[in-house]
Amino acid sequence: MNVFEELQWRGMAYAATPGVEDLLARQKVTAYIGFDPSAPSLHVGSLLQIMALVHLQRYGHTPIALIGGGTGLIGDPSGRAEERPLLTKEQAWANAEEIERQLSRFLDRSSKTNPAIFDNNADWLTSISAVDFLRDVGKHFTLSYMLAKESVRRRLEEGISFTEFSYMLLQAYDFLMLHERYGCLLQLGGSDQWGNITAGIDLIRRLRGITAHGLVTPLIETASGTKFGKTEVGTIWLDPRLTSPYRFYQFWINTDDRDVIRYLKFFTLLSQEEIVELERSLAEAPERREAQRRLAREVTRLVHGEDSLRKAEQASAVFFGKEVSEIGARDILEIFADVPFSELKLSRLVEDGLPLVDMATECGLTSSKSEARRLIKEGGLYLNNRRISDVYYKLSLDESIEGQFFLLRKGAKQYHLIRIVE
């Protein structure tokens, strides 16, 4: 199997220029994908592009991750109904540094045979003059050619600035520069990038007489018709500071049965045999959610590493009764964001401490102190998911979660979060 066949069975090869399959089977190719630094982190919508580069490198091809430090100052109109807000140079370049750091987790720069290449189009786009660019690049594109591209045509009624209108030429110039620097012959991207990719192919053919190629992946939509990666709590980012590994893990755990096999093909390196087995498990025992658990494990490990995966799984287990001794305050907030909460003055924990029956009653978890005592005697009242058996038990700061929280539980799943305040 070659890399094109791999991408095909995974459903990642949506469209390609003629000859791509033969090219990838016949020789080792240098290929690139551009990443827009419009935010300080990539999100799960970028993972399909990242995995395409990962597969290319695994099959011996040379991947280029191009960071758009230059094009990020303009903004890509593809797939958008309105103009992007312009970033400052400082914002774009700071974001570019963060994105390169993230991509370094996936691509091997130290390979002795086909090391990954990282570049930034600010190197050439910010140094070429407007006159030189219009003379050397702009003259090869007619207005009718550019207006025919989907990314432009869809914006004509709403309006598109000359700034974003020119984005296609900038991306075409990127392809030309990467061809000259590294012999790059293939550009990949989402299907909404087809027009920009073919513009670069045309420019290379006109100026260098070389046949370059393009391959695009599908735009992902969930089975329920919503945009992939968008949730009620917002975008799912790859940066753990913006989306915690716990919430990232939960995003994949909650995958619809109708989507999970497709996502296993897209976002993991599992083999055909392993995915077929998970598909069988899904058909025979969907309630066990083995496919979703495997998906969440594989993607969380890939993006955040083994240690973060372990912590995310521990955090998930807390909701089902595991003690919270190894769970931090941030994860507690993530897990129990929707449960009732009360505040507790720090001063009430000093000296002799605060009786648990008092706290359970004051926060409304129990209707009275007598109910709280009865629950304790029956083994139904928990502090930080640890059963309390002493009706005279007192809360102390030492037992809090990082000095910030107590977690009370009544019965199996009735939780209440106590926030310690000054």
C-alpha positions in Angstrom: 0.0 0.0 0.0 1.3 3.5 -0.8 0.3 6.7 0.9 -2.4 7.6 -1.6 -4.1 4.2 -1.0 -3.7 4.8 2.7 -5.5 8.2 2.4 -8.1 6.7 0.2 -9.2 3.9 2.6 -9.2 6.4 5.4 -11.6 8.7 3.4 -9.0 11.5 3.5 -8.5 11.8 -0.3 -11.5 14.0 -1.4 -10.1 15.2 -4.7 -6.7 15.3 -6.4 -5.2 16.5 -9.7 -4.6 13.8 -12.3 -1.4 11.9 -11.8 -1.1 12.3 -8.0 -1.6 8.6 -7.2 1.1 7.6 -9.8 3.5 10.3 -8.5 3.2 9.2 -4.8 3.6 5.5 -5.8 6.6 6.2 -8.1 8.8 8.6 -6.1 9.4 10.3 -2.8 7.6 13.6 -2.9 8.0 16.8 -0.9 4.5 18.1 0.0 3.2 21.0 2.1 0.2 22.3 3.9 -0.2 25.8 5.1 -1.4 26.7 8.6 -3.1 30.0 9.3 -1.9 31.8 12.5 -5.2 33.5 13.1 -5.3 32.2 16.7 -2.6 31.2 19.2 -3.5 27.6 18.8 -4.7 25.1 16.2 -8.0 23.4 16.8 -9.4 19.9 16.1 -10.5 21.1 12.7 -6.8 21.3 11.8 -6.1 17.7 12.8 -7.1 16.2 9.5 -4.5 18.3 7.7 -1.9 17.4 10.3 -2.7 13.7 10.0 -2.3 13.9 6.2 1.3 15.2 6.7 1.9 12.5 9.3 0.9 9.8 6.9 3.1 11.3 4.1 6.1 11.2 6.4 5.4 7.7 7.6 5.5 6.5 4.0 8.9 8.2 3.4 7.8 11.5 1.8 9.0 14.9 3.1 6.3 17.0 4.8 6.5 20.8 4.9 4.5 22.6 7.5 4.2 26.2 6.2 3.2 28.7 8.9 1.4 31.7 7.4 3.2 34.5 9.2 2.8 36.6 6.0 -0.6 35.4 4.7 -1.9 35.6 8.3 -1.7 39.4 8.0 -4.1 39.2 5.1 -6.6 36.5 6.0 -7.9 33.6 3.8 -11.5 34.2 2.5 -12.0 30.5 1.9 -15.0 29.1 3.7 -15.9 32.5 5.3 -19.0 34.7 4.8 -17.4 37.8 6.1 -14.0 39.6 6.3 -11.5 38.4 8.9 -10.3 40.9 11.4 -6.8 41.9 10.6 -4.0 40.8 13.0 -1.1 43.0 13.9 2.3 41.7 12.9 3.1 41.0 16.5 0.0 38.9 17.0 0.4 36.9 13.7 4.1 36.1 14.5 3.4 35.2 18.1 0.6 32.9 17.0 3.0 31.4 14.3 5.5 30.5 17.0 2.9 28.7 19.1 1.5 26.8 16.0 5.0 25.7 15.0 5.5 24.4 18.5 2.3 22.4 18.3 3.1 20.9 14.9 6.4 19.8 16.2 4.6 17.2 18.3 3.4 15.4 15.2 6.2 15.8 12.6 9.7 14.3 13.0 12.3 16.9 12.3 15.2 14.6 13.3 14.5 11.8 10.8 17.7 10.8 9.0 15.8 10.0 5.7 13.0 12.5 5.4 13.0 15.1 8.2 10.0 17.4 8.4 10.6 21.0 7.2 9.1 24.0 8.9 9.0 27.3 7.1 7.2 30.7 7.4 6.0 32.6 4.4 6.7 35.9 6.2 10.3 35.2 5.0 9.4 36.0 1.4 6.1 37.8 1.5 7.3 40.6 3.8 10.4 41.2 1.7 9.0 41.4 -1.8 7.8 44.8 -3.1 4.3 45.4 -4.3 5.6 46.3 -7.8 7.7 43.2 -8.1 4.8 41.0 -6.9 2.3 42.5 -9.3 4.8 42.3 -12.2 6.1 38.7 -11.5 3.0 37.1 -10.1 -0.1 39.2 -10.8 0.4 39.4 -14.5 -0.2 35.6 -14.8 -3.8 35.7 -13.4 -6.7 37.2 -15.2 -9.6 38.8 -13.4 -12.0 36.2 -14.8 -9.8 33.4 -13.6 -9.9 34.7 -10.1 -13.6 35.5 -10.1 -14.3 31.9 -11.1 -12.8 30.5 -7.9 -15.3 29.3 -5.4 -13.6 31.1 -2.5 -14.1 34.4 -4.3 -17.4 33.8 -6.0 -19.2 33.0 -2.8 -18.1 36.4 -1.3 -19.1 38.6 -4.2 -22.6 39.4 -3.0 -21.6 40.1 0.6 -18.5 41.9 -0.5 -14.8 41.1 -0.5 -11.9 43.5 -0.1 -9.0 43.7 -2.5 -6.9 42.5 0.5 -8.7 39.2 0.8 -9.2 39.0 -3.0 -5.4 38.9 -3.4 -5.0 36.0 -1.0 -5.1 33.5 -3.8 -2.0 35.1 -5.5 -0.1 35.0 -2.2 -0.8 31.3 -1.7 0.1 30.6 -5.3 3.4 32.4 -4.7 4.0 30.3 -1.5 3.8 27.1 -3.6 6.2 28.5 -6.1 8.7 29.5 -3.4 8.5 26.1 -1.7 9.0 24.5 -5.1 12.2 26.5 -5.6 13.5 26.1 -2.1 12.7 22.4 -1.6 11.5 20.9 -4.8 8.0 20.8 -3.4 5.6 19.2 -6.0 2.4 18.7 -3.9 0.1 20.9 -1.9 -2.5 19.6 0.4 -5.4 21.3 2.2 -9.1 21.1 2.9 -11.5 21.0 -0.1 -12.3 24.7 0.4 -8.6 25.3 -0.7 -8.9 23.7 -4.1 -9.1 27.1 -5.9 -6.0 28.4 -4.1 -4.1 25.2 -4.7 -4.8 25.1 -8.4 -3.7 28.7 -8.7 -0.3 27.7 -7.4 -0.1 24.8 -9.8 -0.9 27.1 -12.7 1.8 29.6 -11.5 4.5 26.9 -11.3 3.5 25.6 -14.8 3.6 29.1 -16.3 6.9 30.2 -14.7 8.9 26.9 -14.5 7.2 24.5 -16.9 6.8 21.9 -14.2 3.7 19.9 -13.4 2.8 20.3 -9.7 -0.1 18.7 -8.0 -2.8 19.2 -5.4 -4.7 16.8 -3.1 -7.6 17.9 -0.8 -9.2 16.3 2.2 -13.0 16.5 2.9 -14.5 19.2 5.0 -15.9 17.4 8.1 -19.5 17.7 9.2 -21.0 15.6 12.0 -23.8 13.2 11.3 -26.2 15.6 13.1 -25.3 18.3 10.6 -23.2 20.5 12.9 -19.7 21.8 12.1 -17.0 19.5 13.4 -15.1 20.8 16.4 -17.8 23.3 17.5 -19.5 22.5 20.9 -21.7 24.2 23.4 -18.6 25.3 25.3 -16.9 26.6 22.1 -14.0 25.5 19.9 -11.9 22.5 20.9 -8.3 23.7 20.8 -5.1 21.7 20.7 -3.4 23.9 23.3 -4.1 22.5 26.8 -4.2 26.0 28.2 -7.3 26.7 26.0 -9.0 23.3 26.2 -7.9 21.1 29.0 -6.9 17.5 28.2 -9.9 16.4 30.2 -12.4 18.3 28.1 -10.5 17.4 25.0 -10.8 13.7 26.0 -14.5 14.2 26.7 -15.1 15.7 23.3 -14.0 12.5 21.6 -15.7 10.2 24.2 -19.0 11.9 23.3 -18.7 11.2 19.5 -21.9 10.0 17.9 -22.0 6.3 16.9 -22.6 7.4 13.3 -19.3 9.4 13.3 -16.9 7.3 15.4 -15.5 4.9 12.8 -15.0 7.7 10.3 -13.1 9.6 13.0 -11.0 6.6 13.9 -9.8 6.5 10.3 -9.2 10.3 10.1 -7.6 11.0 13.5 -5.7 7.9 14.6 -2.9 5.7 13.2 -4.9 2.4 14.0 -4.7 -0.2 11.3 -7.5 -1.4 9.1 -7.8 -4.6 11.1 -8.1 -2.7 14.4 -10.7 -0.3 13.1 -12.7 -3.2 11.5 -12.7 -4.9 14.9 -13.9 -1.7 16.6 -16.6 -1.4 14.0 -17.8 -4.9 14.8 -17.9 -4.0 18.5 -19.9 -0.9 17.8 -22.5 -3.0 15.8 -22.7 -5.7 18.4 -22.5 -3.8 21.6 -22.9 0.0 21.0 -23.6 0.5 24.7 -20.1 -0.4 25.6 -18.7 2.5 23.6 -15.4 0.8 23.0 -14.9 2.6 19.7 -15.4 6.0 21.4 -13.0 5.1 24.3 -10.3 4.0 21.9 -10.8 7.1 19.8 -10.5 9.4 22.9 -7.4 7.5 24.1 -5.6 7.5 20.8 -6.2 11.2 19.9 -5.6 12.5 23.4 -2.3 10.6 23.6 -1.3 11.9 20.1 -2.0 15.5 20.9 -1.2 15.8 24.6 1.0 12.8 25.5 0.7 9.8 27.7 0.8 11.7 31.0 -2.0 14.0 30.0 -4.0 11.0 28.8 -3.6 9.3 32.2 -4.8 12.4 34.0 -7.7 12.9 31.7 -8.8 9.3 32.3 -8.4 9.8 36.0 -10.5 13.0 35.8 -13.2 11.1 33.9 -13.3 8.4 36.6 -13.9 11.0 39.3 -17.4 11.7 38.0 -18.1 8.0 38.5 -16.9 8.0 42.1 -13.1 7.7 42.1 -11.3 9.7 44.8 -9.9 13.0 43.8 -6.5 12.8 45.4 -4.6 13.1 42.1 -7.0 15.5 40.4 -6.2 19.2 40.3 -8.5 22.2 40.9 -8.7 23.1 37.3 -9.8 19.6 36.3 -12.4 19.7 39.1 -13.8 22.9 37.7 -14.0 21.3 34.2 -15.6 18.1 35.4 -18.2 19.7 37.7 -18.8 23.0 35.8 -22.5 22.3 35.7 -23.2 21.1 39.2 -24.5 23.3 42.0 -21.9 25.2 44.1 -21.6 27.2 47.2 -18.9 29.4 48.7 -17.3 28.8 52.1 -15.3 31.4 53.9 -11.7 30.3 54.6 -12.0 31.6 58.2 -14.6 28.9 59.0 -12.0 26.2 58.5 -9.5 27.4 61.0 -9.1 26.2 64.5 -11.6 23.3 65.1 -12.8 23.0 61.5 -16.4 22.9 60.1 -18.7 20.0 60.9 -19.5 18.1 57.6 -23.2 17.8 58.6 -23.4 21.6 58.9 -21.8 22.1 55.5 -24.0 19.5 53.8 -27.1 21.2 55.2 -26.1 24.8 54.6 -25.3 24.1 50.9 -28.7 22.3 50.4 -27.3 18.9 49.7 -29.3 17.6 52.6 -32.5 19.1 54.0 -31.4 19.0 57.6 -28.6 18.0 59.9 -30.5 14.9 60.9 -30.7 13.8 57.3 -26.9 14.4 57.0 -26.2 12.3 60.0 -28.5 9.5 58.7 -26.7 9.6 55.4 -23.4 9.3 57.0 -24.5 6.3 59.1 -25.9 4.6 56.0 -22.7 5.3 54.0 -24.3 7.7 51.6 -22.4 11.0 52.1 -19.0 11.5 50.5 -16.2 14.1 50.8 -14.0 14.3 47.7 -15.6 11.0 46.6 -14.4 9.3 49.9 -17.2 7.8 52.0 -17.4 9.4 55.4 -18.5 7.2 58.3 -18.0 9.6 61.3 -21.1 11.8 62.0 -18.8 14.2 63.9 -16.4 14.6 61.0 -15.0 18.1 60.4 -13.7 19.7 57.2 -10.2 21.0 57.3 -8.2 23.0 54.7 -5.7 20.1 54.5 -8.3 17.9 52.9 -9.4 20.5 50.3 -8.4 20.2 46.6 -5.4 22.6 46.3 -6.9 24.8 49.0 -9.7 25.8 46.6 -12.5 23.2 46.7 -14.4 20.5 48.5 -16.5 18.1 46.6 -19.6 16.7 48.4 -21.6 13.9 47.1 -25.0 12.4 48.2 -25.7 8.9 47.0 -24.5 7.8 43.6 -24.3 11.1 41.6 -25.8 14.1 43.4 -22.8 16.4 43.6 -22.2 19.8 45.2 -19.0 21.8 44.8 -17.8 24.0 47.7 -15.5 26.9 46.7 -13.2 28.2 49.4 -13.1 32.0 49.4 -11.2 34.6 51.5 
